Amino acid sequence: MKRGEIYRTAERVPERGHKPGLYVIVSRDFIAGHDDVSTVICAPVYREALGLQGEVLIASRLCRIRCS
């Protein structure tokens, strides 16, 4: 896994209108690639903007990462 990669869940998420969830890896590459680390930090990706300070625009996809 590398920082910035986007993954899609297999299950449908009720909070997203029963659509699969999208998540981006936000952990640093040296953490995600370390053999002793079994988890990484992810953030959800949404199309809708709420105007939160922690939202980051993904320009190529017109989506936002909610980091807060």
Secondary structure, 3 states (H helix, E strand, C coil): CCCCCEEEEEEEEHHHCCEEEEEEECCCHHHHCCCCCCCCCEEEEECCCCCCCCEEEECCCCEEEECC
